[in-house]
């Protein structure tokens, strides 16, 4: 399917003048449907610290963990964090260290997880209105599947299907978005992408001419869009705000005008 951008699409002008009809919503998982930052990120970084120390890095687990979290506060991208650890502790082979750390980070065992309080009400509302719902998540597939299971989303009646984008890029998020759109035979401007990463799902959705909402919280909240292509139509801090945005949801749709402070390309605060 050829790519299109919102700036190029014929539907872009219509979006500004009327509440768009949304017949499909595609959610990210981490820091979108549940609090990954609060429940997973710190344990995953500690798991990575243990792995590199076990592999021979001359440092204590606590020292590596503190270095990782300090680097995280500057830039949450793993490449940056691994480079800081390698530099501080004079790693003999930074590339090997980075691979060990990433493998451990993405394979951190899954414990108990809880959805955001607004997740299930939103899923149920969309299901009631006949909106098709999908989840597209990135990471180690088996770990992501374990997260989905413990969150109770594996067989949730509101969710049509869950796609697992992987680090080997056998399936990318953009590729999954295209598959969903093709299977449903919907125009791009009837699809909404909801996620927390500007450079990932928000960019992909924009490039495909879909509507986008960014959940501005969690691990990647500090990242700023790199150009207009990474700017979401709306930003919210809580998933419970998504259903209040000015969209027409599903076939039995009514316009939701949202909170009075809502503006396109601006933040909707709690």
PLY file of the C-alpha trace (Angstrom):
ply
format ascii 1.0
element vertex 270
property float x
property float y
property float z
element edge 269
property int vertex1
property int vertex2
end_header
0.00 0.00 0.00
1.53 3.37 -0.96
2.21 5.74 1.89
0.33 8.98 2.26
0.76 11.83 4.71
-1.89 13.93 6.37
-0.53 16.99 4.64
-0.99 15.27 1.29
-4.28 13.49 1.91
-7.53 14.90 0.54
-9.21 14.15 3.85
-6.88 16.40 5.82
-8.87 19.56 5.16
-12.12 17.85 6.19
-10.62 16.89 9.55
-10.33 20.53 10.54
-13.96 21.29 9.81
-15.91 18.33 11.20
-15.65 15.65 13.85
-14.03 12.67 12.10
-15.80 9.32 11.98
-13.67 6.65 13.69
-14.50 3.02 12.93
-11.22 1.46 14.09
-8.91 2.26 17.01
-5.43 0.76 17.25
-3.80 0.98 20.69
-0.21 0.65 21.75
0.20 -1.39 24.98
3.03 -0.11 27.20
2.29 3.23 28.89
-0.92 3.41 26.86
-3.22 0.75 28.32
-1.23 0.29 31.54
1.49 2.04 33.54
4.64 0.45 32.12
6.86 3.15 33.63
5.56 2.52 37.13
5.28 -1.26 36.93
7.95 -2.45 34.47
10.69 0.03 33.54
12.71 0.09 36.76
12.66 -3.71 37.24
13.69 -4.13 33.58
16.66 -1.79 34.01
17.73 -3.64 37.16
17.41 -6.92 35.26
19.70 -5.49 32.56
22.19 -4.33 35.20
22.35 -7.83 36.72
22.93 -9.35 33.28
25.92 -7.19 32.34
27.56 -7.64 35.76
27.06 -11.39 35.47
28.68 -11.23 32.02
31.82 -9.69 33.51
31.39 -5.91 33.70
33.55 -4.70 36.59
30.94 -2.95 38.69
28.25 -3.70 41.22
24.67 -4.27 40.15
23.56 -1.26 42.17
26.16 1.02 40.55
25.16 -0.07 37.05
21.48 0.31 37.88
21.98 3.85 39.21
23.96 4.76 36.09
21.23 3.39 33.87
18.50 5.36 35.64
20.57 8.56 35.62
21.09 8.16 31.87
17.40 7.35 31.47
16.44 10.73 32.92
18.51 12.41 30.19
17.31 10.20 27.31
15.20 7.02 27.70
16.48 5.44 24.47
18.33 2.21 25.31
21.20 3.00 22.91
22.00 6.11 24.95
21.70 4.29 28.28
23.92 1.38 27.22
26.54 3.79 25.87
26.66 5.65 29.20
27.14 2.39 31.11
29.91 1.29 28.72
31.67 4.65 29.02
31.50 4.92 32.82
32.64 1.38 33.52
35.13 1.12 30.63
33.49 -1.85 28.94
35.91 -3.81 26.78
33.28 -4.39 24.09
30.41 -1.87 24.22
28.47 -3.58 21.42
28.43 -6.93 23.22
27.50 -5.22 26.48
24.62 -3.43 24.75
23.27 -6.67 23.29
23.39 -8.42 26.67
21.68 -5.47 28.36
18.93 -5.20 25.73
18.21 -8.91 25.72
17.83 -8.79 29.50
15.77 -5.60 29.41
13.25 -6.99 26.92
13.10 -10.37 28.67
12.55 -9.17 32.22
10.06 -11.61 33.84
6.48 -10.39 33.96
4.87 -10.06 37.37
1.46 -8.69 38.30
0.30 -5.80 36.14
-2.74 -3.53 36.32
-4.50 -1.61 33.58
-5.06 2.12 33.87
-8.43 2.75 35.51
-9.71 4.33 32.30
-8.74 1.49 29.98
-11.65 -0.93 30.38
-14.37 1.77 30.29
-12.90 3.09 27.03
-12.64 -0.38 25.47
-16.21 -1.15 26.48
-17.52 2.14 25.08
-15.81 1.52 21.74
-17.14 -2.05 21.62
-20.68 -0.86 22.36
-20.49 1.63 19.50
-19.26 -0.97 17.05
-15.70 0.34 16.75
-13.14 -2.31 15.79
-10.31 -2.40 18.34
-6.77 -3.73 17.91
-3.59 -3.66 19.98
-0.16 -3.41 18.36
2.71 -3.78 20.81
6.50 -3.82 20.38
9.08 -5.93 22.21
10.00 -9.56 22.79
6.83 -11.35 21.61
6.73 -13.92 24.41
7.14 -11.23 27.07
4.53 -9.01 25.43
2.14 -11.96 25.29
2.72 -12.57 29.00
1.89 -8.91 29.70
-1.31 -9.17 27.66
-2.33 -12.30 29.55
-1.71 -10.95 33.04
-3.55 -7.72 32.13
-6.59 -9.77 31.13
-6.58 -8.56 27.52
-5.84 -11.90 25.84
-9.51 -12.76 25.26
-11.19 -9.45 25.96
-14.39 -9.26 23.85
-13.71 -5.66 22.79
-10.36 -6.50 21.18
-10.42 -8.01 17.69
-6.76 -9.00 17.54
-3.36 -8.26 19.07
-0.28 -7.84 16.88
3.26 -8.30 18.19
5.88 -6.14 16.48
9.36 -7.48 17.24
12.95 -6.31 17.57
13.98 -8.32 14.50
11.46 -6.27 12.48
9.68 -9.34 11.15
6.63 -7.20 11.83
6.79 -3.44 12.39
4.07 -1.30 13.92
3.56 0.47 10.61
3.26 -2.88 8.87
0.63 -4.00 11.38
-1.32 -0.77 10.88
-1.37 -1.39 7.14
-2.49 -5.00 7.57
-5.38 -3.94 9.82
-6.49 -1.21 7.43
-6.38 -3.58 4.47
-8.27 -6.35 6.28
-11.03 -3.95 7.35
-11.05 -2.16 3.99
-11.34 1.22 5.70
-10.04 4.58 4.54
-7.11 5.82 6.61
-9.10 8.76 7.97
-11.48 6.37 9.76
-8.61 4.82 11.75
-7.27 6.24 15.03
-3.86 5.38 16.49
-3.42 5.81 20.27
0.04 5.49 21.78
2.78 7.18 23.81
5.76 7.35 21.41
6.01 10.24 18.98
8.80 8.62 16.95
7.06 5.25 16.71
3.30 4.73 16.46
2.43 8.44 16.19
4.82 8.95 13.28
3.66 5.74 11.59
0.00 6.69 11.93
0.63 10.17 10.56
2.59 8.82 7.61
-0.34 6.57 6.73
-2.85 9.43 6.93
-4.56 8.11 10.07
-5.70 10.12 13.09
-3.37 10.08 16.11
-3.62 10.63 19.86
-0.54 10.64 22.06
-0.74 9.56 25.70
1.87 11.98 27.09
3.09 10.10 30.14
5.43 7.30 31.14
8.80 6.21 29.81
8.86 8.45 26.73
6.89 11.45 27.99
9.97 13.68 27.83
10.60 13.04 24.15
9.64 15.87 21.83
8.38 15.37 18.27
11.06 15.62 15.61
9.12 17.57 13.04
5.43 17.84 12.19
5.22 14.20 11.13
5.64 13.19 14.81
3.03 15.62 16.18
-0.20 13.89 17.21
-3.61 15.38 16.46
-4.23 15.44 20.22
-2.20 14.87 23.36
-3.76 13.66 26.62
-2.26 12.64 29.94
-4.80 9.94 30.70
-6.43 7.34 28.50
-9.80 8.19 30.03
-9.69 11.47 28.06
-9.59 9.72 24.66
-13.31 9.00 24.57
-14.05 12.69 25.24
-12.18 13.95 22.19
-14.25 15.31 19.28
-14.61 12.15 17.21
-17.72 10.30 16.04
-17.27 6.77 17.32
-18.46 3.86 15.19
-21.56 3.29 13.11
-23.95 4.41 15.86
-21.91 7.52 16.50
-22.57 10.80 18.20
-20.16 13.69 18.30
-18.15 14.04 21.49
-17.09 17.67 21.73
-14.66 16.93 24.52
-13.49 19.26 27.24
-13.66 22.96 26.47
-9.87 23.28 26.68
-9.31 20.63 24.00
-7.57 21.90 20.89
-6.03 20.02 17.97
-2.26 19.59 18.41
-2.57 20.78 22.01
-2.61 18.95 25.31
-5.80 17.85 27.06
-4.98 17.91 30.76
-6.52 15.82 33.52
0 1
1 2
2 3
3 4
4 5
5 6
6 7
7 8
8 9
9 10
10 11
11 12
12 13
13 14
14 15
15 16
16 17
17 18
18 19
19 20
20 21
21 22
22 23
23 24
24 25
25 26
26 27
27 28
28 29
29 30
30 31
31 32
32 33
33 34
34 35
35 36
36 37
37 38
38 39
39 40
40 41
41 42
42 43
43 44
44 45
45 46
46 47
47 48
48 49
49 50
50 51
51 52
52 53
53 54
54 55
55 56
56 57
57 58
58 59
59 60
60 61
61 62
62 63
63 64
64 65
65 66
66 67
67 68
68 69
69 70
70 71
71 72
72 73
73 74
74 75
75 76
76 77
77 78
78 79
79 80
80 81
81 82
82 83
83 84
84 85
85 86
86 87
87 88
88 89
89 90
90 91
91 92
92 93
93 94
94 95
95 96
96 97
97 98
98 99
99 100
100 101
101 102
102 103
103 104
104 105
105 106
106 107
107 108
108 109
109 110
110 111
111 112
112 113
113 114
114 115
115 116
116 117
117 118
118 119
119 120
120 121
121 122
122 123
123 124
124 125
125 126
126 127
127 128
128 129
129 130
130 131
131 132
132 133
133 134
134 135
135 136
136 137
137 138
138 139
139 140
140 141
141 142
142 143
143 144
144 145
145 146
146 147
147 148
148 149
149 150
150 151
151 152
152 153
153 154
154 155
155 156
156 157
157 158
158 159
159 160
160 161
161 162
162 163
163 164
164 165
165 166
166 167
167 168
168 169
169 170
170 171
171 172
172 173
173 174
174 175
175 176
176 177
177 178
178 179
179 180
180 181
181 182
182 183
183 184
184 185
185 186
186 187
187 188
188 189
189 190
190 191
191 192
192 193
193 194
194 195
195 196
196 197
197 198
198 199
199 200
200 201
201 202
202 203
203 204
204 205
205 206
206 207
207 208
208 209
209 210
210 211
211 212
212 213
213 214
214 215
215 216
216 217
217 218
218 219
219 220
220 221
221 222
222 223
223 224
224 225
225 226
226 227
227 228
228 229
229 230
230 231
231 232
232 233
233 234
234 235
235 236
236 237
237 238
238 239
239 240
240 241
241 242
242 243
243 244
244 245
245 246
246 247
247 248
248 249
249 250
250 251
251 252
252 253
253 254
254 255
255 256
256 257
257 258
258 259
259 260
260 261
261 262
262 263
263 264
264 265
265 266
266 267
267 268
268 269
